[in-house]
Amino acid sequence: MARGERVPPEPDVEVGAAAQARKLRFRKKPRVDVKTHARLEIDPALRDEIPIEGQGGSRAERENLPDEVEPGVTYRDVRVGWRAGARVRLKDEGEER
């Protein structure tokens, strides 16, 4: 099952993590908040000459684990994967700078 924003195709930078467990039980309902963004740092002298922007996103995949877990329930053979990616691209000529 995939959740989250779309990771850019062919990202310039990508990080990820994966975990698995035979048994997993939560004492209380977890709070999860993921925010991703692409941040560009460019020499101020070049900022107006090079029309670039960043695009970022993340994606989570779960196996045998629902989107909303319940406290006290034992989940078995669980696999979770997460990745975030960002890429830099040239702005379209029609876009404002």
Secondary structure, 3 states (H helix, E strand, C coil): CEECCCCCCCCCEEEEEEEEEEEEECCCCCCCCCCCCCCCCCCCCCCCCCCEEEEEEEEEEEECCCCCCCCCCEEEEEEEEEEEEEEEEECCCCCCC
